[in-house]
C-alpha cells in the first residue's frame, strides 16, 4: 500500500508535469504574438508564463525527489524552453524575409 505522502507527491508530480507543458506553450505563444503584433504587454505575460514554468519545474523536481544528473537535465529543460521559441522566431523571420516580394521600383512601377 502506498503511503499517503507518496500518493500526494505522485499527484503533485502529475499536475506539475502538465503545468510545465501548458506554461511552456503559453510562453511560446505569448512571445510569438507579442513580437508579431509588437504588443509589449504580451511580452510581459510571456515572461510571467516562463516564471510559472520555472515554479512548476521546481515543484516537479521536488515531488519526484530528483538529484544529481536529473537536476542538470531540469536546468537544460528550462534553458531549452527559454531559448527555443526565440530561435524559432529568428529562423521564421529570416526565412520569410528572403521570400518577401520586392516592391516595384521607378515612378510607373512597370519597369
C-alpha positions as CSV (number, residue, x, y, z in Angstrom):
1,X,0.0,0.0,0.0
2,X,1.3,3.5,-0.8
3,X,2.0,5.9,1.9
4,X,-0.4,9.0,1.7
5,X,2.6,11.3,1.5
6,X,3.9,9.3,-1.6
7,X,0.5,9.4,-3.1
8,X,0.4,13.1,-2.6
9,X,3.8,13.6,-4.3
10,X,2.7,11.5,-7.3
11,X,-0.3,13.7,-7.7
12,X,1.8,16.9,-7.4
13,X,4.3,15.5,-9.9
14,X,1.5,14.7,-12.4
15,X,-0.1,18.1,-12.1
16,X,3.2,20.0,-12.2
17,X,4.2,18.0,-15.3
18,X,1.0,19.1,-17.0
19,X,1.7,22.7,-15.9
20,X,5.2,22.5,-17.4
21,X,3.7,21.7,-20.8
22,X,0.9,24.3,-20.6
23,X,3.1,27.1,-19.3
24,X,5.8,26.3,-21.9
25,X,3.3,26.5,-24.7
26,X,1.7,29.7,-23.2
27,X,5.2,31.3,-23.0
28,X,5.9,30.5,-26.7
29,X,2.5,31.7,-27.9
30,X,2.6,34.9,-26.0
31,X,6.2,35.6,-27.1
32,X,5.4,35.0,-30.8
33,X,2.2,37.0,-30.7
34,X,3.9,39.8,-28.8
35,X,6.6,40.1,-31.4
36,X,4.3,39.6,-34.3
37,X,1.9,42.3,-33.2
38,X,4.5,44.4,-31.3
39,X,2.5,44.3,-28.1
40,X,4.6,44.8,-25.1
41,X,2.0,43.5,-22.6
42,X,2.1,40.1,-24.3
43,X,5.9,40.0,-24.0
44,X,5.5,40.7,-20.3
45,X,2.9,38.0,-20.0
46,X,5.3,35.6,-21.7
47,X,7.9,36.3,-19.0
48,X,5.3,35.6,-16.3
49,X,4.4,32.4,-18.1
50,X,8.1,31.4,-18.1
51,X,8.3,32.2,-14.4
52,X,5.3,30.0,-13.8
53,X,7.1,27.3,-15.9
54,X,10.1,27.6,-13.6
55,X,8.0,27.2,-10.5
56,X,6.2,24.2,-11.9
57,X,9.5,22.6,-12.9
58,X,11.0,23.2,-9.4
59,X,7.8,21.7,-7.9
60,X,8.1,18.7,-10.2
61,X,11.8,18.2,-9.3
62,X,10.8,18.3,-5.6
63,X,7.9,15.9,-5.9
64,X,10.0,13.4,-7.8
65,X,13.0,13.7,-5.5
66,X,15.3,14.4,-8.4
67,X,19.0,14.7,-7.6
68,X,22.4,14.7,-9.4
69,X,22.3,14.5,-13.2
70,X,18.5,14.7,-13.1
71,X,18.8,18.3,-11.8
72,X,21.2,19.1,-14.6
73,X,18.6,17.8,-17.0
74,X,16.0,20.0,-15.4
75,X,18.2,23.0,-15.9
76,X,18.8,22.0,-19.6
77,X,15.0,21.8,-19.9
78,X,14.5,25.3,-18.6
79,X,17.2,26.7,-20.8
80,X,15.7,24.9,-23.8
81,X,12.3,26.2,-23.1
82,X,13.7,29.7,-22.9
83,X,15.9,29.6,-26.0
84,X,13.8,27.5,-28.4
85,X,10.9,29.9,-29.0
86,X,13.4,32.8,-29.6
87,X,15.5,30.7,-32.0
88,X,12.3,29.6,-33.9
89,X,11.2,33.2,-34.1
90,X,14.6,34.3,-35.6
91,X,14.5,31.4,-38.0
92,X,11.0,32.3,-39.1
93,X,11.9,36.0,-39.6
94,X,15.0,35.1,-41.6
95,X,13.1,32.6,-43.7
96,X,10.2,35.0,-44.5
97,X,12.4,38.0,-45.2
98,X,14.1,36.2,-48.1
99,X,10.7,35.2,-49.6
100,X,9.1,38.6,-49.4
101,X,8.3,40.1,-52.9
102,X,10.3,43.2,-53.6
103,X,8.3,46.4,-54.2
104,X,8.4,47.7,-57.8
105,X,11.0,50.4,-58.5
106,X,10.6,53.6,-60.6
107,X,7.7,56.0,-61.0
108,X,5.4,53.8,-63.0
109,X,6.1,50.6,-61.2
110,X,6.1,48.7,-64.5
111,X,9.8,48.9,-65.3
